[in-house]
Amino acid sequence: MAREKHNDNGKSGNGADWHYKVSGNMGKGHIDGVITFPGGEFEDLRISGVTTCEGDIVAKRMDIDGVATFKGNVLCTDFDCDGVTTVEGCVKATTADIDGVTTINGDKLEADRIRCDGVISVNGQVSADVITAAGFINAKEIVGDSITIHSFRKSFVFKLWLKFKEAIGSDDFSKVELIEATTVDLRGVRAKIVSGENVKIGPGCVIGRVDCTNELEIDPDAEVKEVVKG
């Protein structure tokens, strides 16, 4: 039988609204306020306050509209960030939808599909079958089957990027050391190496080397130092 857990007044010790309902071995959580909690397993976890999680999170769905810090790893089916999220470990999801700012200090963000209209910063690899970004991605590597990154500097997202770029250590571009996929379509990206079968380098890109085995298109407003056709 489902049961609710809370202290005597239904709030955390610091006055935050904390609703936690257990159903079987998975819980439903909604955090609206300021709270620290140990982590755990959730069916749905919604955060609209300021939260620090001390451990790992396993969830079917995570929806972050506030400010959240996770000191462990995050494993979920759907990861949705419209706020500001920092993860000290790694994130693995089926889908990741980032409209806010997500910083991952671990070495990997892994999903089947990643959509980013906000900002992603990973201290390692971003990996997904399909990656679509109209925002900004800062990572050592981005790998997948289809990668599209169109970073527009005059957008609202760019203003958001300017606000947070000092904290995440980047400049005015999506900045990546290696991008590798079957299909690559880039605008406003700075990368050392881009490797793919079909590659399109659009305006605003600064690329050290492009390795392409099939179709290659380079915009006149892009800078590519070396091209290797295989």
Backbone as a chain_set.jsonl record, in Angstrom:
{"seq": "MAREKHNDNGKSGNGADWHYKVSGNMGKGHIDGVITFPGGEFEDLRISGVTTCEGDIVAKRMDIDGVATFKGNVLCTDFDCDGVTTVEGCVKATTADIDGVTTINGDKLEADRIRCDGVISVNGQVSADVITAAGFINAKEIVGDSITIHSFRKSFVFKLWLKFKEAIGSDDFSKVELIEATTVDLRGVRAKIVSGENVKIGPGCVIGRVDCTNELEIDPDAEVKEVVKG", "coords": {"N": [[0.842, -1.197, 0.0], [0.476, 2.235, -0.771], [2.234, 4.854, 0.903], [2.714, 7.929, 2.617], [5.606, 9.862, 3.359], [6.799, 12.084, 5.712], [7.963, 14.749, 7.886], [6.682, 15.866, 11.105], [5.347, 18.249, 10.501], [5.023, 18.158, 7.813], [6.954, 19.313, 6.287], [10.388, 19.923, 5.344], [13.218, 20.353, 7.558], [14.114, 22.917, 7.026], [11.974, 24.312, 6.119], [11.088, 23.727, 3.56], [8.755, 22.559, 1.107], [8.109, 19.205, 0.889], [7.226, 16.432, -0.692], [6.722, 13.063, -0.606], [6.005, 10.017, -1.849], [5.661, 6.591, -1.488], [5.44, 3.825, -3.601], [5.279, 0.561, -3.91], [8.551, -0.311, -4.623], [9.388, 2.044, -5.655], [9.381, 5.609, -5.715], [7.454, 8.706, -5.683], [8.373, 11.988, -6.088], [8.217, 15.436, -5.135], [9.798, 18.45, -5.018], [9.737, 21.557, -3.621], [11.167, 24.21, -2.723], [13.856, 24.641, -0.389], [16.126, 22.112, 0.076], [17.947, 19.237, 1.276], [18.582, 15.928, 0.371], [18.981, 12.3, 0.61], [19.067, 10.822, -1.792], [17.997, 8.045, -3.913], [15.386, 5.828, -5.194], [13.006, 6.6, -7.669], [9.798, 6.95, -9.181], [8.749, 9.232, -10.444], [10.418, 12.297, -10.314], [10.232, 15.557, -9.382], [11.575, 18.759, -9.425], [11.339, 21.932, -8.278], [12.434, 23.724, -6.671], [15.304, 24.543, -4.692], [17.782, 22.249, -4.565], [19.836, 19.738, -3.059], [21.238, 16.681, -3.662], [22.573, 13.983, -1.999], [23.392, 11.472, -2.824], [23.123, 8.743, -5.196], [20.739, 8.767, -7.92], [17.954, 7.041, -9.119], [15.517, 6.929, -11.532], [12.339, 6.952, -13.262], [11.411, 9.211, -14.517], [12.733, 12.476, -14.564], [12.25, 15.82, -13.748], [13.358, 18.951, -13.871], [12.973, 22.102, -12.794], [14.004, 23.941, -11.171], [16.877, 24.644, -9.189], [19.346, 22.297, -9.01], [21.601, 20.068, -7.425], [23.435, 17.188, -7.81], [25.234, 14.852, -6.142], [26.036, 12.337, -6.754], [25.583, 9.709, -9.176], [23.264, 9.807, -11.957], [20.578, 7.972, -13.084], [18.146, 7.423, -15.385], [14.974, 7.202, -17.17], [13.72, 9.345, -18.604], [15.167, 12.446, -18.788], [14.792, 15.697, -17.945], [15.593, 18.975, -18.122], [14.868, 22.18, -17.293], [15.86, 24.05, -15.738], [18.661, 24.779, -13.679], [21.191, 22.532, -13.446], [23.566, 20.549, -11.742], [25.692, 17.829, -11.911], [27.701, 15.694, -10.161], [28.585, 13.177, -10.725], [27.971, 10.798, -13.311], [25.582, 10.83, -16.059], [23.0, 8.813, -17.22], [20.556, 8.112, -19.546], [17.444, 7.405, -21.261], [16.189, 9.346, -22.878], [17.277, 12.715, -23.114], [16.497, 15.973, -22.379], [17.293, 19.18, -22.688], [16.707, 22.347, -21.785], [17.575, 24.217, -20.121], [20.433, 24.806, -18.117], [22.874, 22.413, -17.887], [25.369, 20.911, -16.109], [27.828, 18.506, -16.073], [30.036, 16.954, -14.138], [31.173, 14.507, -14.064], [32.388, 11.859, -16.24], [30.688, 11.32, -18.385], [27.768, 11.772, -20.398], [25.138, 9.955, -21.37], [22.776, 8.749, -23.684], [19.886, 7.61, -25.571], [18.647, 9.503, -27.178], [19.343, 12.954, -27.437], [18.291, 16.193, -26.86], [18.969, 19.592, -27.116], [18.308, 22.794, -26.309], [19.403, 24.499, -24.667], [22.151, 24.714, -22.519], [24.821, 22.482, -22.343], [27.371, 21.086, -20.455], [30.031, 18.915, -20.212], [32.408, 17.0, -18.531], [33.868, 15.215, -20.191], [32.587, 12.707, -22.233], [29.855, 13.074, -24.514], [27.297, 11.057, -25.508], [25.125, 9.618, -27.843], [22.555, 8.16, -29.909], [21.122, 9.941, -31.517], [21.666, 13.342, -31.659], [20.536, 16.533, -31.182], [20.954, 19.907, -31.284], [20.201, 23.225, -30.635], [21.288, 24.846, -28.969], [24.108, 25.104, -26.84], [27.03, 23.104, -26.543], [29.533, 21.865, -24.524], [32.204, 19.818, -24.392], [34.522, 17.039, -24.106], [34.346, 14.995, -26.003], [31.945, 14.254, -28.547], [29.848, 11.815, -29.582], [28.034, 9.719, -31.862], [25.269, 8.62, -33.965], [23.793, 10.413, -35.556], [24.46, 13.761, -35.56], [23.568, 17.003, -34.874], [24.362, 20.279, -34.47], [23.567, 23.488, -33.981], [24.594, 26.369, -33.069], [23.584, 29.451, -32.07], [24.591, 32.714, -31.781], [23.178, 35.049, -31.283], [20.91, 34.433, -29.985], [18.46, 33.868, -27.322], [19.442, 31.774, -25.849], [22.156, 32.104, -26.184], [22.634, 34.388, -24.647], [22.107, 33.286, -22.178], [24.169, 31.451, -22.114], [26.395, 33.192, -22.037], [26.057, 34.143, -19.484], [26.636, 31.949, -17.9], [29.064, 30.958, -18.811], [31.594, 31.459, -17.688], [31.549, 29.965, -15.37], [31.431, 27.372, -16.386], [33.617, 27.226, -17.956], [34.026, 27.998, -20.748], [33.863, 29.496, -24.087], [32.48, 31.636, -26.592], [31.431, 29.71, -28.264], [30.004, 26.466, -29.111], [32.065, 24.071, -27.841], [34.319, 21.551, -28.533], [36.488, 18.729, -28.405], [36.551, 16.376, -30.018], [34.307, 15.358, -32.527], [32.28, 12.826, -33.632], [30.479, 10.935, -35.925], [28.021, 9.268, -38.017], [26.484, 11.03, -39.587], [27.026, 14.462, -39.668], [26.235, 17.741, -38.788], [26.967, 21.01, -38.503], [26.981, 24.255, -36.942], [28.395, 27.231, -35.77], [30.341, 26.027, -34.114], [33.252, 25.065, -32.376], [35.861, 22.908, -32.89], [38.42, 20.413, -32.524], [38.72, 18.043, -34.048], [36.619, 16.695, -36.517], [34.771, 13.976, -37.49], [33.274, 11.902, -39.891], [30.803, 10.251, -42.029], [29.025, 11.66, -43.728], [29.357, 15.026, -43.835], [28.682, 18.295, -42.764], [29.83, 21.476, -42.557], [29.017, 24.378, -41.184], [28.363, 27.993, -41.149], [30.338, 30.068, -38.965], [31.818, 28.087, -37.745], [34.845, 26.748, -36.415], [37.259, 24.623, -37.188], [39.724, 22.183, -36.611], [40.562, 19.768, -37.995], [38.934, 17.905, -40.548], [37.675, 14.748, -41.066], [36.374, 12.874, -43.58], [34.332, 10.488, -45.18], [32.516, 10.418, -47.228], [30.157, 12.53, -48.361], [30.952, 15.96, -48.283], [30.525, 19.214, -47.098], [31.436, 22.556, -46.881], [30.955, 25.639, -45.485], [31.538, 28.958, -46.763], [31.936, 30.815, -44.728], [33.018, 29.377, -42.711], [35.838, 28.087, -40.89], [38.26, 25.829, -41.689], [41.033, 23.976, -41.052], [42.306, 21.671, -42.008], [41.586, 19.033, -44.289], [40.664, 15.693, -44.625], [39.999, 13.264, -46.868], [38.457, 10.161, -47.114]], "CA": [[0.0, 0.0, 0.0], [1.254, 3.467, -0.826], [2.223, 5.629, 2.125], [3.44, 9.184, 2.519], [6.617, 10.077, 4.373], [7.177, 13.461, 5.963], [8.071, 14.962, 9.316], [5.407, 16.146, 11.745], [4.622, 19.372, 9.903], [4.925, 17.98, 6.365], [7.996, 20.081, 5.625], [11.726, 19.635, 5.804], [13.61, 21.193, 8.674], [14.353, 24.303, 6.624], [10.74, 24.927, 5.657], [10.753, 23.398, 2.175], [7.689, 21.593, 0.873], [8.725, 17.966, 0.419], [6.184, 15.43, -0.783], [7.354, 11.826, -1.03], [5.046, 8.92, -1.747], [6.259, 5.326, -1.876], [4.526, 2.86, -4.187], [6.174, -0.561, -4.161], [9.92, 0.089, -4.299], [9.679, 3.283, -6.36], [8.674, 6.713, -5.096], [7.159, 9.914, -6.43], [8.827, 13.098, -5.276], [8.104, 16.809, -5.613], [10.527, 19.337, -4.123], [9.461, 22.976, -3.889], [11.77, 24.886, -1.583], [15.285, 24.377, -0.232], [16.209, 20.842, 0.8], [18.985, 18.256, 0.988], [18.077, 14.584, 0.612], [20.073, 11.336, 0.394], [18.989, 10.101, -3.059], [17.082, 6.906, -3.867], [14.697, 5.418, -6.413], [11.755, 7.337, -7.85], [9.095, 6.83, -10.456], [8.82, 10.601, -10.961], [11.033, 13.25, -9.393], [10.085, 16.921, -9.887], [12.274, 19.725, -8.578], [11.096, 23.326, -8.649], [13.095, 24.536, -5.655], [16.768, 24.454, -4.666], [17.948, 20.909, -4.014], [21.098, 19.019, -3.084], [21.088, 15.242, -3.465], [23.87, 13.506, -1.508], [23.739, 10.163, -3.369], [22.71, 8.413, -6.559], [19.312, 8.833, -8.23], [17.386, 6.175, -10.155], [14.145, 7.411, -11.728], [11.768, 6.819, -14.596], [11.363, 10.554, -15.092], [13.196, 13.594, -13.754], [11.843, 17.103, -14.313], [14.033, 19.942, -13.043], [12.68, 23.485, -13.139], [14.704, 24.784, -10.207], [18.336, 24.503, -9.133], [19.592, 20.995, -8.401], [22.958, 19.535, -7.406], [23.465, 15.766, -7.513], [26.623, 14.51, -5.827], [26.306, 11.006, -7.264], [25.208, 9.461, -10.563], [21.836, 9.88, -12.274], [20.128, 6.98, -14.049], [16.704, 7.609, -15.554], [14.441, 7.02, -18.515], [13.571, 10.677, -19.198], [15.842, 13.502, -18.032], [14.293, 16.961, -18.497], [16.108, 20.099, -17.332], [14.543, 23.54, -17.695], [16.49, 24.915, -14.737], [20.117, 24.697, -13.599], [21.518, 21.25, -12.839], [24.957, 20.13, -11.666], [25.831, 16.424, -11.531], [29.112, 15.405, -9.906], [28.869, 11.899, -11.359], [27.589, 10.655, -14.719], [24.142, 10.762, -16.342], [22.591, 7.869, -18.252], [19.114, 8.229, -19.731], [16.945, 7.049, -22.585], [16.115, 10.636, -23.553], [17.687, 13.882, -22.326], [15.928, 17.19, -22.976], [17.926, 20.257, -21.929], [16.387, 23.714, -22.16], [18.271, 25.051, -19.152], [21.889, 24.625, -18.066], [23.243, 21.166, -17.222], [26.81, 20.703, -15.992], [28.133, 17.154, -15.609], [31.458, 16.906, -13.809], [31.62, 13.161, -14.363], [32.997, 11.735, -17.564], [29.804, 10.89, -19.462], [26.324, 11.908, -20.572], [24.795, 8.917, -22.34], [21.344, 8.592, -23.91], [19.526, 7.244, -26.944], [18.396, 10.771, -27.867], [19.604, 14.167, -26.673], [17.878, 17.452, -27.47], [19.489, 20.686, -26.295], [18.115, 24.192, -26.679], [20.062, 25.236, -23.593], [23.602, 24.577, -22.407], [25.344, 21.248, -21.759], [28.818, 21.034, -20.246], [30.387, 17.597, -19.7], [33.845, 16.813, -18.376], [34.131, 13.931, -20.816], [31.921, 12.354, -23.485], [28.415, 13.075, -24.759], [27.076, 9.932, -26.41], [23.723, 9.307, -28.136], [22.297, 7.828, -31.309], [20.714, 11.179, -32.181], [21.893, 14.554, -30.868], [20.054, 17.733, -31.856], [21.199, 21.039, -30.384], [20.164, 24.612, -31.078], [21.966, 25.55, -27.888], [25.562, 25.019, -26.794], [27.577, 21.915, -25.904], [30.954, 21.921, -24.217], [32.578, 18.472, -23.988], [35.732, 16.543, -24.748], [33.937, 14.234, -27.173], [30.538, 14.011, -28.841], [29.794, 10.687, -30.515], [26.685, 9.239, -32.104], [24.975, 8.282, -35.353], [23.416, 11.669, -36.199], [24.75, 14.892, -34.671], [23.276, 18.324, -35.417], [24.571, 21.338, -33.489], [23.474, 24.827, -34.559], [24.704, 27.306, -31.948], [23.339, 30.804, -32.57], [25.106, 33.621, -30.761], [22.267, 36.171, -31.028], [19.687, 33.908, -29.403], [18.316, 33.927, -25.872], [20.329, 30.772, -25.279], [23.497, 32.666, -26.145], [22.705, 35.256, -23.475], [22.215, 32.374, -21.049], [25.535, 30.923, -22.195], [27.296, 34.232, -21.551], [25.88, 34.256, -18.036], [27.193, 30.796, -17.212], [30.26, 30.417, -19.457], [32.739, 31.517, -16.8], [31.436, 28.853, -14.429], [31.656, 26.09, -17.038], [34.919, 27.279, -18.604], [33.975, 27.982, -22.205], [33.802, 30.796, -24.725], [31.231, 31.945, -27.271], [31.098, 28.645, -29.189], [30.033, 25.086, -28.654], [33.491, 23.751, -27.887], [34.483, 20.103, -28.411], [37.743, 18.249, -28.973], [36.262, 15.409, -31.081], [32.923, 15.052, -32.893], [32.327, 11.66, -34.513], [29.161, 10.367, -36.196], [27.772, 8.965, -39.432], [26.05, 12.292, -40.173], [27.382, 15.593, -38.814], [25.788, 19.037, -39.316], [27.428, 21.936, -37.466], [27.071, 25.707, -37.076], [28.83, 27.881, -34.542], [31.024, 25.023, -33.299], [34.712, 25.02, -32.403], [36.278, 21.534, -32.616], [39.731, 20.025, -33.044], [38.537, 17.017, -35.083], [35.262, 16.267, -36.867], [34.901, 12.771, -38.295], [31.98, 11.351, -40.248], [30.571, 9.815, -43.404], [28.472, 12.838, -44.391], [29.712, 16.113, -42.917], [28.371, 19.654, -43.185], [30.423, 22.47, -41.665], [28.307, 25.603, -41.493], [28.969, 29.277, -40.769], [30.714, 30.26, -37.573], [32.601, 26.965, -37.234], [36.308, 26.753, -36.474], [37.575, 23.195, -37.09], [41.117, 21.869, -36.893], [40.641, 18.789, -39.078], [37.719, 17.173, -40.904], [37.834, 13.45, -41.711], [35.086, 12.583, -44.205], [34.427, 9.354, -46.096], [31.542, 10.507, -48.311], [29.822, 13.888, -48.77], [31.486, 17.025, -47.429], [30.13, 20.584, -47.454], [32.039, 23.539, -45.983], [30.467, 26.993, -45.752], [32.619, 29.953, -46.905], [32.142, 31.515, -43.469], [33.613, 28.449, -41.741], [37.292, 27.948, -40.961], [38.714, 24.449, -41.548], [42.482, 23.999, -41.302], [42.768, 20.469, -42.736], [40.53, 18.114, -44.713], [41.139, 14.359, -45.016], [38.932, 12.507, -47.528], [38.772, 8.741, -47.123]], "C": [[0.877, 1.246, 0.0], [1.159, 4.195, 0.501], [3.054, 6.883, 1.928], [4.423, 9.285, 3.672], [6.867, 11.571, 4.505], [7.379, 13.612, 7.455], [6.736, 15.469, 9.848], [4.627, 17.276, 11.082], [4.554, 19.289, 8.383], [5.959, 18.753, 5.595], [9.352, 19.594, 6.101], [12.089, 20.608, 6.924], [13.841, 22.634, 8.311], [13.126, 24.94, 5.993], [10.346, 24.602, 4.246], [9.58, 22.428, 2.126], [8.302, 20.345, 0.25], [7.682, 16.868, 0.456], [6.81, 14.158, -1.344], [6.389, 10.677, -0.8], [5.696, 7.649, -2.279], [5.19, 4.408, -2.435], [5.358, 1.662, -4.62], [7.572, -0.148, -3.739], [10.345, 1.347, -5.063], [8.839, 4.399, -5.755], [8.36, 7.817, -6.083], [7.532, 11.09, -5.552], [8.605, 14.44, -5.951], [8.763, 17.708, -4.582], [10.278, 20.774, -4.55], [9.938, 23.758, -2.674], [13.258, 24.605, -1.558], [15.449, 23.134, 0.626], [17.433, 20.057, 0.359], [18.414, 16.878, 1.297], [19.095, 13.556, 0.138], [20.102, 10.662, -0.965], [17.989, 8.968, -2.945], [16.481, 6.61, -5.224], [13.325, 6.088, -6.474], [11.108, 6.928, -9.169], [9.125, 8.176, -11.163], [9.453, 11.48, -9.893], [10.972, 14.632, -10.037], [10.714, 17.883, -8.897], [11.989, 21.127, -9.097], [11.674, 24.268, -7.595], [14.603, 24.482, -5.822], [17.123, 23.195, -3.896], [19.387, 20.439, -4.105], [20.817, 17.558, -2.773], [22.461, 14.662, -3.137], [24.309, 12.192, -2.147], [23.299, 9.994, -4.81], [21.186, 8.509, -6.688], [18.997, 7.821, -9.329], [15.927, 6.577, -10.307], [13.66, 7.068, -13.131], [11.732, 8.178, -15.293], [11.876, 11.563, -14.085], [12.862, 14.892, -14.47], [12.374, 18.191, -13.389], [13.737, 21.335, -13.585], [13.412, 24.457, -12.219], [16.203, 24.647, -10.339], [18.645, 23.223, -8.373], [21.062, 20.625, -8.514], [22.884, 18.078, -6.974], [24.924, 15.353, -7.31], [27.01, 13.105, -6.273], [25.981, 10.91, -8.74], [23.694, 9.551, -10.725], [21.529, 8.864, -13.366], [18.622, 7.101, -14.178], [16.284, 7.336, -16.986], [14.368, 8.36, -19.235], [14.185, 11.714, -18.27], [15.499, 14.832, -18.68], [14.755, 18.096, -17.591], [15.719, 21.414, -17.979], [15.173, 24.546, -16.735], [18.005, 24.847, -14.838], [20.471, 23.44, -12.813], [23.015, 21.012, -12.872], [24.988, 18.69, -11.173], [27.316, 16.135, -11.353], [29.529, 14.079, -10.511], [28.515, 11.916, -12.832], [26.062, 10.605, -14.842], [23.913, 9.755, -17.463], [21.081, 7.886, -18.338], [18.724, 7.654, -21.089], [16.813, 8.303, -23.44], [16.565, 11.731, -22.587], [17.246, 15.127, -23.074], [16.383, 18.369, -22.127], [17.54, 21.601, -22.518], [17.046, 24.709, -21.207], [19.767, 24.867, -19.265], [22.186, 23.356, -17.27], [24.75, 21.006, -17.275], [27.054, 19.332, -15.381], [29.636, 17.071, -15.39], [32.034, 15.504, -13.91], [32.049, 13.06, -15.816], [32.027, 11.34, -18.669], [28.359, 11.332, -19.274], [25.948, 10.96, -21.69], [23.282, 8.785, -22.446], [21.11, 8.041, -25.308], [19.33, 8.508, -27.785], [18.673, 11.928, -26.923], [19.131, 15.358, -27.483], [18.309, 18.576, -26.55], [19.193, 22.025, -26.951], [18.741, 25.099, -25.626], [21.565, 25.074, -23.657], [23.932, 23.251, -21.733], [26.852, 21.372, -21.636], [29.156, 19.714, -19.577], [31.905, 17.478, -19.649], [34.246, 15.451, -18.941], [33.339, 13.801, -22.099], [30.412, 12.542, -23.421], [28.152, 12.021, -25.824], [25.585, 9.678, -26.579], [23.595, 8.917, -29.596], [21.981, 9.097, -32.099], [20.916, 12.34, -31.216], [21.467, 15.747, -31.708], [20.172, 18.901, -30.902], [21.074, 22.35, -31.133], [20.769, 25.493, -29.998], [23.464, 25.353, -27.99], [25.989, 23.775, -26.041], [29.082, 22.088, -25.746], [31.354, 20.553, -23.671], [33.901, 18.092, -24.634], [35.401, 15.806, -26.038], [32.417, 14.227, -27.295], [30.493, 12.925, -29.904], [28.352, 10.223, -30.659], [26.522, 8.808, -33.547], [24.639, 9.54, -36.148], [23.608, 12.811, -35.204], [24.479, 16.192, -35.416], [23.429, 19.337, -34.3], [24.577, 22.669, -34.226], [23.447, 25.83, -33.406], [24.622, 28.73, -32.475], [23.681, 31.819, -31.495], [24.161, 34.773, -30.446], [20.976, 35.713, -30.339], [19.636, 34.145, -27.899], [19.262, 32.945, -25.199], [21.754, 31.302, -25.192], [23.662, 33.599, -24.944], [22.821, 34.423, -22.2], [23.619, 31.801, -20.965], [26.532, 31.948, -21.665], [27.246, 34.334, -20.029], [26.614, 33.149, -17.298], [28.549, 30.346, -17.751], [31.487, 30.469, -18.563], [32.738, 30.34, -15.83], [31.757, 27.524, -15.091], [32.881, 26.116, -17.944], [34.881, 27.223, -20.11], [33.934, 29.388, -22.757], [32.481, 30.925, -25.462], [30.792, 30.88, -28.277], [30.682, 27.399, -28.416], [31.459, 24.604, -28.876], [33.708, 22.28, -27.573], [35.846, 19.718, -28.993], [37.492, 17.323, -30.157], [34.757, 15.259, -31.267], [32.973, 13.932, -33.921], [30.944, 11.052, -34.672], [29.055, 10.005, -37.672], [27.398, 10.245, -40.179], [26.32, 13.412, -39.188], [26.963, 16.882, -39.503], [26.053, 20.077, -38.226], [27.312, 23.387, -37.901], [27.516, 26.28, -35.74], [29.53, 26.938, -33.578], [32.53, 25.161, -33.47], [35.146, 23.614, -31.996], [37.666, 21.275, -33.193], [39.586, 19.052, -34.21], [37.052, 16.731, -35.257], [35.399, 15.1, -37.821], [33.527, 12.204, -38.601], [31.912, 10.889, -41.681], [30.054, 10.974, -44.243], [28.59, 14.011, -43.426], [29.363, 17.454, -43.552], [28.907, 20.626, -42.135], [29.847, 23.831, -42.04], [29.011, 26.854, -41.003], [29.273, 29.348, -39.272], [31.525, 29.136, -36.975], [34.101, 27.224, -37.374], [36.754, 25.327, -36.172], [39.048, 22.978, -37.431], [41.265, 20.914, -38.058], [39.29, 18.117, -39.288], [38.117, 15.887, -41.609], [36.472, 13.037, -42.257], [35.241, 11.47, -45.226], [33.442, 9.437, -47.252], [31.302, 11.969, -48.685], [30.329, 14.912, -47.758], [31.071, 18.381, -47.976], [30.698, 21.538, -46.41], [31.581, 24.927, -46.398], [31.643, 27.967, -45.883], [32.918, 30.71, -45.619], [32.653, 30.607, -42.356], [35.122, 28.403, -41.957], [37.666, 26.489, -40.688], [40.181, 24.397, -41.959], [42.948, 22.82, -42.149], [41.571, 19.586, -43.072], [41.179, 16.804, -45.156], [39.948, 13.597, -45.574], [39.35, 11.053, -47.622], [37.921, 7.963, -48.096]], "O": [[1.895, 1.3, 0.689], [0.118, 4.159, 1.157], [4.002, 6.883, 1.144], [4.141, 8.867, 4.795], [7.12, 12.248, 3.508], [7.017, 12.72, 8.223], [5.752, 15.497, 9.108], [3.396, 17.273, 11.092], [4.088, 20.221, 7.728], [5.869, 18.853, 4.371], [9.457, 18.933, 7.134], [11.359, 21.56, 7.198], [13.777, 23.504, 9.179], [13.23, 26.008, 5.391], [9.357, 25.144, 3.753], [9.432, 21.576, 3.002], [8.942, 20.422, -0.799], [7.295, 16.421, 1.535], [7.369, 14.176, -2.44], [6.004, 10.405, 0.337], [6.219, 7.633, -3.394], [4.142, 4.228, -1.814], [6.079, 1.748, -5.614], [7.766, 0.317, -2.616], [11.53, 1.674, -5.111], [7.709, 4.163, -5.328], [8.92, 7.868, -7.178], [7.077, 11.194, -4.413], [8.774, 14.581, -7.163], [8.356, 17.738, -3.42], [10.567, 21.162, -5.682], [9.193, 23.942, -1.712], [13.858, 24.355, -2.603], [14.977, 23.089, 1.762], [17.899, 20.187, -0.773], [17.828, 16.673, 2.36], [19.982, 13.885, -0.65], [21.079, 9.982, -1.277], [17.212, 8.922, -1.992], [16.972, 7.061, -6.258], [12.589, 6.139, -5.488], [11.791, 6.603, -10.141], [9.481, 8.258, -12.338], [9.08, 11.422, -8.722], [11.568, 14.867, -11.088], [10.435, 17.84, -7.699], [12.354, 21.467, -10.222], [11.424, 25.473, -7.63], [15.118, 24.388, -6.936], [16.808, 23.078, -2.712], [20.077, 20.7, -5.091], [20.227, 17.238, -1.741], [23.407, 14.829, -3.907], [25.477, 11.82, -2.034], [23.126, 10.966, -5.545], [20.45, 8.356, -5.714], [19.691, 7.757, -10.344], [15.177, 6.571, -9.331], [14.452, 6.913, -14.06], [11.988, 8.284, -16.492], [11.514, 11.526, -12.909], [13.154, 15.048, -15.655], [11.904, 18.341, -12.261], [14.179, 21.705, -14.673], [13.43, 25.662, -12.47], [16.741, 24.546, -11.442], [18.249, 23.078, -7.216], [21.693, 20.834, -9.551], [22.344, 17.761, -5.914], [25.746, 15.495, -8.215], [28.177, 12.722, -6.183], [26.085, 11.892, -9.475], [22.942, 9.393, -9.763], [22.136, 8.885, -14.437], [17.894, 6.908, -13.204], [17.113, 7.248, -17.892], [14.887, 8.505, -20.342], [13.78, 11.849, -17.115], [15.866, 15.077, -19.83], [14.357, 18.17, -16.428], [16.176, 21.734, -19.077], [15.027, 25.756, -16.911], [18.567, 24.855, -15.933], [20.094, 23.302, -11.65], [23.666, 21.241, -13.891], [24.389, 18.364, -10.148], [28.102, 16.311, -12.284], [30.711, 13.872, -10.784], [28.727, 12.913, -13.523], [25.351, 10.371, -13.865], [24.544, 9.827, -18.517], [20.394, 7.698, -17.334], [19.574, 7.445, -21.955], [17.266, 8.331, -24.585], [16.271, 11.678, -21.393], [17.573, 15.315, -24.246], [15.927, 18.547, -20.997], [17.982, 21.961, -23.609], [17.065, 25.91, -21.474], [20.312, 24.78, -20.366], [21.793, 23.243, -16.109], [25.341, 20.971, -18.355], [26.548, 19.028, -14.301], [30.415, 17.112, -16.343], [33.25, 15.327, -13.85], [32.07, 14.058, -16.537], [32.461, 11.049, -19.783], [27.803, 11.282, -18.177], [26.383, 11.131, -22.829], [22.584, 8.717, -21.434], [22.024, 8.009, -26.132], [19.774, 8.589, -28.931], [18.29, 11.893, -25.754], [19.512, 15.526, -28.642], [18.054, 18.533, -25.347], [19.744, 22.356, -28.001], [18.617, 26.322, -25.694], [22.182, 25.269, -24.705], [23.387, 22.934, -20.675], [27.533, 21.721, -22.599], [28.639, 19.411, -18.502], [32.597, 17.817, -20.609], [34.879, 14.643, -18.261], [33.401, 14.677, -22.962], [29.771, 12.219, -22.421], [28.717, 12.082, -26.916], [24.859, 9.537, -25.595], [24.424, 9.296, -30.424], [22.498, 9.307, -33.197], [20.403, 12.326, -30.097], [21.971, 15.95, -32.812], [19.564, 18.897, -29.832], [21.748, 22.569, -32.14], [20.763, 26.72, -30.097], [24.034, 25.421, -29.079], [25.392, 23.422, -25.024], [29.799, 22.409, -26.694], [30.893, 20.162, -22.598], [34.349, 18.733, -25.584], [36.088, 15.968, -27.046], [31.697, 14.198, -26.297], [31.036, 13.093, -30.996], [27.555, 10.313, -29.726], [27.504, 8.648, -34.272], [25.124, 9.727, -37.264], [22.995, 12.825, -34.136], [25.08, 16.458, -36.458], [22.718, 19.275, -33.297], [25.488, 22.947, -35.006], [22.388, 26.1, -32.838], [25.485, 29.167, -33.237], [23.11, 31.781, -30.405], [24.332, 35.425, -29.416], [20.06, 36.51, -30.136], [20.617, 34.562, -27.283], [19.815, 33.222, -24.135], [22.479, 30.994, -24.246], [24.709, 33.6, -24.298], [23.531, 34.792, -21.265], [24.189, 31.681, -19.88], [27.433, 31.587, -20.908], [28.26, 34.578, -19.375], [27.149, 33.365, -16.211], [29.139, 29.423, -17.19], [32.351, 29.598, -18.668], [33.789, 29.786, -15.508], [32.3, 26.631, -14.44], [33.159, 25.133, -18.631], [35.641, 26.463, -20.709], [33.966, 30.361, -22.004], [31.468, 30.387, -25.015], [29.875, 31.12, -29.063], [30.961, 27.275, -27.223], [31.994, 24.72, -29.978], [33.339, 21.803, -26.499], [36.299, 20.32, -29.967], [38.142, 17.458, -31.193], [34.019, 15.059, -30.303], [33.624, 14.061, -34.957], [30.302, 10.692, -33.685], [29.901, 10.392, -38.477], [27.919, 10.518, -41.261], [25.911, 13.347, -38.029], [27.294, 17.099, -40.669], [25.443, 20.035, -37.158], [27.516, 23.717, -39.069], [27.048, 25.842, -34.689], [29.34, 27.031, -32.366], [33.021, 25.354, -34.583], [34.843, 23.168, -30.889], [38.041, 21.844, -34.218], [40.245, 19.209, -35.238], [36.321, 16.549, -34.284], [36.066, 15.212, -38.849], [32.703, 12.037, -37.701], [32.842, 11.101, -42.459], [30.567, 11.244, -45.329], [28.006, 14.0, -42.343], [29.696, 17.722, -44.707], [28.491, 20.6, -40.977], [30.161, 24.37, -43.101], [30.132, 26.784, -40.498], [28.569, 28.773, -38.441], [31.896, 29.209, -35.804], [34.552, 27.842, -38.338], [36.645, 24.869, -35.035], [39.555, 23.52, -38.414], [41.999, 21.194, -39.005], [38.588, 17.8, -38.328], [38.811, 15.918, -42.625], [35.521, 12.867, -41.493], [36.162, 11.492, -46.043], [33.508, 8.621, -48.172], [32.182, 12.59, -49.28], [30.16, 14.755, -46.549], [31.241, 18.664, -49.162], [30.48, 21.363, -45.211], [31.797, 25.342, -47.536], [32.644, 27.814, -45.183], [34.033, 31.198, -45.434], [32.715, 31.014, -41.196], [35.616, 28.647, -43.058], [37.424, 25.973, -39.597], [40.525, 24.737, -43.091], [43.89, 22.958, -42.929], [40.663, 19.41, -42.259], [42.116, 16.8, -45.954], [38.995, 13.312, -44.849], [40.425, 10.728, -48.126], [38.073, 6.747, -48.215]]}, "num_chains": 1, "name": "protein.A"}
